[in-house]
C-alpha cells in the first residue's frame, strides 16, 4: 500500500486575475451610462433666492437655462462686478436672447417644441429691471413658458 506524506509547508494557490479586466470595464460602463456631466461651465455667481413652495421640473431635457449674476471671482477683474447674462457657455447681451431661444428650439423635436421651458437662474442681488428686460426679450422670441429657479427654504417659521 502506498503511504501518503504529510507536507506541512504547502502554499495556497495564487488568486486568478483573469476576470479582473471584465469587472473593471463593467463598472466603467455603468458609471459612464449613469453619470450626467455638467454641460455649461458657470461664469456667473448665482445665489438663488429662497422659496417655500418650490417644485422640481419634470422633463429637464426640455429646459433651456439663462444665467444672470455677477461674474465669478476669477473673472471679476476682467469683467467687473455688474450682473451679466450667460447663455450656454459665454457672456451675452439682451439682443442675443432671441437667437439663443431659436437655436434651443431647433435642437428639440417638432413634438416637444411647444413644451420648451426657459429657466431663469438669477442671482438674488440682481435688479428687477434686468429681469424685466430679459422677460421682454423672451416674449419677442415667443418663449412664454418661464421658470424661476430658486433654492428650497428650510425655515420652519412659515405658518400660514
N, C-alpha and C positions, 0 to 999 in steps of 0.2 A: 504494500500500500504506500501511496505517496503521502508524504508529510507536507503540511503547509507551514511555511515560515511566517513568522510574525515580524514584519519590518516596522519598527517604531518611528522611523523618520520619513514617513510618506508626506508628500507635498500636496496641497489642494490644487486642483486644476485652475488655469487662468480663466478669467471672465471673457466670454466671447463678445467682441465689439462689432461684429459684422452687421448687426441690425441698427447700430447707433446712427449712421447717416440717414436711414429711413425715418427714424424718430425725429431727428433734428429737422429734416425737411417738412415733416408733417406739422410740427409746431410752428415753423416759419410760415408755412402756407396758412395755417389757422390765424396767426396774428396779422398777416397781410390781408386776409379776407375780412376780418372783423374790425380792424383799426381804421378810423377815419382821420385823414390828415387835414390840418387847417389849410384852407385854400388861399386865404388872404393874410398877409403879414400886416398887423395893425401899425399904422404910422401916427395915429392919434390916440390920446388917452380918453377912454370912455368910462366914466364912473356913472353908471346908470342910476336914475332916480329910483327911490323905493316905492313899491306899490303893494297894497294889501290884497288886491283882487287880481293877481297875475295868473295868466293861463299859458300853457305851453302850446306852441304851434304844432299842428298835426303833420302836415307834409312839408318838411324843410326843403325838399328839392324844388318846390315852387316859390321859394322865398329869395328875394334879392335884397342885399344889405347896403345901406348908405350909412357911413360912419361920420359923425361930426364931433369935433372936440379939439382941444389944444394939441399941438404936436408932442410927440414923446420927448422925454428928457434928452435923448441922444440927438434928436432933430431940432430941438428948440433953438439952439444957437444959429442955425441956418435959416429957419422959417419963422421964428418969433413965437409968441405965446398966444396970439389971437386964434380963436377956433377956426378950423379948416375942415373942408369936406373931403372925404376919401371915398372914391368909387373904385371898386376892385382893389388893385394894389398901389394906386398912386393918388396924390392930391389932385383935386379937380376944382372946377368952378361951377357956379349955378347953371351956366349955359350948357354944360355937358351932361346934365341930368337927363334931358330928353333923349339924347343919343345913347346914353347908358341904358335907359329903360327899353329902347328899341332893340338894342343888342341882346339884352337879357331875355326879351320876349322871343327873339329869333332862335334862342337856344332851346326853347320849350317846344313840345309838340303842339299841333293845332288844337288838340282837345284840351290841353292844360293851360293854354294862354289866358282864358277868362279867369282862372283861379289863381293867377300870379299875385303874390303879395309883396309889397315893399316894406321891409322892416327898417325903421329908423333907430339906429343905436346912437343916441345923442348924450353927450356929457351933461351932467346936471347943472353945470355952471354956464352953459351956452344960452345966449339971449334968445328970447322967443321970436324976435324979428327975423333971425336967420332961419328958424324952424318954419316960420310962415312963408318965407321966400322959397324954401325947398318944397313946401306943400303946393305952392302956386305952380312951380315947375312940374311937379308930379301931375297936377291937374291938366296942364298943357300936353303932357305925354299920355294922358288918358290912363294913368295908373291910379285908380281910385280906391284900391284896397290897400290901406296903410296900417301898419302895426308899429306901435311904440314899444321898444324893448325896455324892460325895467327889471330891477332886482327885487326878489320877494322880500317883503318887510317881515322881519321876525319878531317885531314888537307885539306884545300881548295886551297893550293898553287900549286897543281899539274896540270898545264895546258899543255897538250900535244896534 
